[in-house]
Amino acid sequence: MRTLRLAFLAILAVALIAVAFGNRDFVTLRLLPSELDRVTGLSWSLELPLFIVVFFSIIAGLMIGFLWEWIRESTLRSQAAKHKSEAHALKREVSKLKTEPTEPKDDVLALLENAK
């Protein structure tokens, strides 16, 4: 299994390096389109190699997806914690009931037990 994992990582590394070498051209990233730059006065731009933009986009997409799922599953996690605490309380109650003496606390039940 370790060999398979290392082989997969090696193939992935070769593929990423090939993509990086194939997309070394610089691209300009702008905060806003040129028409809005003139209107708002914000002309922020940055020149980066295309492969960096692609890799950063993939990583940003993964992080947004992980965050979205974490937020979506928060109700499931809270319910699981609630059920876990309830189960723990029930286990304590069962173990407590197992250790208590089984003498009837009611006089009528005690008479019936003695009558047997």
Summary of the structure (lengths in Angstrom):
residues: 116
radius of gyration: 32.9
end to end distance: 67.1
largest distance: 100.2
contacts: 220
relative contact order: 0.06
helix: 74%
strand: 9%
